[in-house]
């Protein structure tokens, strides 16, 4: 299946938090959208890999995406090296996404920035024909996505552009809350974490407002780029 947009998150729930509104908006426009999680989030303080898998399935149904995979990289210990780059190259050549969305270039969690650079490097290398990969016994053709964009996460980063998700923010919250072990639950006896506090979901909403209001919309998700953004028609900007 060729995808129009492929979103990558190092941890299950990264995509939901960072760019799920953008994904749902483009799904509504008829685009084919998928997600790849690099790890199972097995080092997370709350829940475990099994509950994360159940939560991923629940969230994916809410989002309505076409496909979701997990590469099973080691949470906290994966590297931006040849072995991991080749696994992502196989994914890019398999789905041939026009646009890739991935983790923030720098963030509170060190995995996020490392994932961002890994994705960026693998996307470029995927276009080199002399790097040979196979899938299901067949040699894959070289393919390079048109663009890699980084969604903004916990730290404040000035965005290069924002996407209006006002019509999808409520559903974004629903998809996030599908990760029941990770976010605030007054009945949970698990340890409190940065994202399990009741204030964290307020932060998610405030961040969407913070990015939306200056652009003239209620809620937005924000991205940074590795290149200049070209505009065909100035009258189409909101």
URHU-V659075 format. One record per residue. N is the residue number from 1. RES is the residue in one letter. D_CENTER is the distance of its C-alpha to the mean C-alpha in Angstrom with 2 decimals. Layout:
# URHU-V659075
<<N:RES:D_CENTER> <N:RES:D_CENTER>>
This chain:
# URHU-V659075
<<1:X:18.91> <2:X:17.79> <3:X:14.49> <4:X:14.21> <5:X:10.44> <6:X:8.13> <7:X:4.34> <8:X:4.18> <9:X:4.20> <10:X:7.86> <11:X:8.86> <12:X:8.89> <13:X:8.20> <14:X:5.61> <15:X:3.25> <16:X:6.92> <17:X:7.96> <18:X:6.02> <19:X:5.90> <20:X:7.52> <21:X:10.76> <22:X:10.10> <23:X:9.25> <24:X:12.40> <25:X:14.37> <26:X:14.03> <27:X:14.80> <28:X:17.85> <29:X:18.86> <30:X:19.11> <31:X:16.25> <32:X:15.00> <33:X:11.32> <34:X:9.71> <35:X:7.02> <36:X:7.85> <37:X:7.98> <38:X:10.11> <39:X:12.36> <40:X:13.93> <41:X:13.89> <42:X:17.63> <43:X:18.54> <44:X:17.45> <45:X:20.62> <46:X:20.53> <47:X:20.47> <48:X:20.11> <49:X:18.41> <50:X:20.38> <51:X:19.50> <52:X:15.75> <53:X:16.20> <54:X:18.12> <55:X:15.63> <56:X:12.82> <57:X:15.47> <58:X:16.43> <59:X:13.11> <60:X:12.52> <61:X:16.02> <62:X:15.48> <63:X:12.65> <64:X:14.84> <65:X:12.50> <66:X:14.59> <67:X:13.36> <68:X:11.29> <69:X:12.23> <70:X:12.38> <71:X:13.87> <72:X:15.71> <73:X:15.55> <74:X:17.50> <75:X:15.70> <76:X:17.00> <77:X:18.97> <78:X:17.06> <79:X:18.09> <80:X:17.36> <81:X:20.37> <82:X:21.74> <83:X:21.11> <84:X:17.34> <85:X:17.13> <86:X:19.18> <87:X:16.99> <88:X:14.03> <89:X:16.73> <90:X:17.84> <91:X:14.53> <92:X:14.54> <93:X:18.21> <94:X:17.90> <95:X:15.59> <96:X:16.47> <97:X:13.61> <98:X:14.89> <99:X:11.70> <100:X:8.68> <101:X:5.67> <102:X:4.76> <103:X:6.00> <104:X:9.15> <105:X:12.24> <106:X:14.13> <107:X:13.73> <108:X:15.79> <109:X:14.42> <110:X:15.49> <111:X:12.93> <112:X:10.22> <113:X:12.49> <114:X:13.61> <115:X:10.33> <116:X:9.97> <117:X:13.55> <118:X:13.42> <119:X:10.93> <120:X:13.09> <121:X:16.23> <122:X:15.56> <123:X:14.73> <124:X:18.09> <125:X:19.97> <126:X:18.99> <127:X:21.35> <128:X:24.28> <129:X:26.69> <130:X:28.44> <131:X:25.49> <132:X:26.29> <133:X:24.05> <134:X:24.95> <135:X:23.40> <136:X:25.78> <137:X:28.64> <138:X:28.04> <139:X:27.45> <140:X:24.28> <141:X:24.72> <142:X:23.13> <143:X:20.24> <144:X:18.21> <145:X:15.40> <146:X:16.78> <147:X:14.14> <148:X:11.18> <149:X:9.75> <150:X:8.26> <151:X:7.10> <152:X:9.81> <153:X:9.97> <154:X:13.42> <155:X:15.59> <156:X:17.09> <157:X:16.25> <158:X:17.99> <159:X:15.77> <160:X:16.86> <161:X:16.07> <162:X:14.94> <163:X:14.27> <164:X:16.63> <165:X:15.18> <166:X:18.56> <167:X:19.23> <168:X:16.04> <169:X:15.78> <170:X:18.01> <171:X:16.03> <172:X:12.79> <173:X:15.06> <174:X:16.30> <175:X:13.03> <176:X:12.47> <177:X:16.13> <178:X:15.87> <179:X:15.03> <180:X:18.70> <181:X:19.38> <182:X:16.83> <183:X:17.78> <184:X:21.26> <185:X:23.90> <186:X:27.48> <187:X:28.83> <188:X:26.77> <189:X:28.82> <190:X:25.99> <191:X:25.62> <192:X:24.03> <193:X:20.91> <194:X:19.09> <195:X:16.74> <196:X:19.58> <197:X:21.90> <198:X:22.79> <199:X:22.10> <200:X:18.37> <201:X:17.73> <202:X:20.16> <203:X:18.13> <204:X:15.02> <205:X:17.50> <206:X:19.31> <207:X:16.38> <208:X:15.71> <209:X:19.48> <210:X:19.70> <211:X:17.50> <212:X:19.09> <213:X:22.75> <214:X:23.45> <215:X:22.15> <216:X:24.42> <217:X:22.09> <218:X:21.55> <219:X:17.80> <220:X:15.13> <221:X:11.62> <222:X:12.03> <223:X:11.00> <224:X:12.98> <225:X:14.25> <226:X:16.19> <227:X:18.85> <228:X:20.90> <229:X:19.80> <230:X:22.67> <231:X:23.94> <232:X:26.30> <233:X:27.62> <234:X:28.00> <235:X:29.11> <236:X:25.75> <237:X:24.03> <238:X:23.76>>
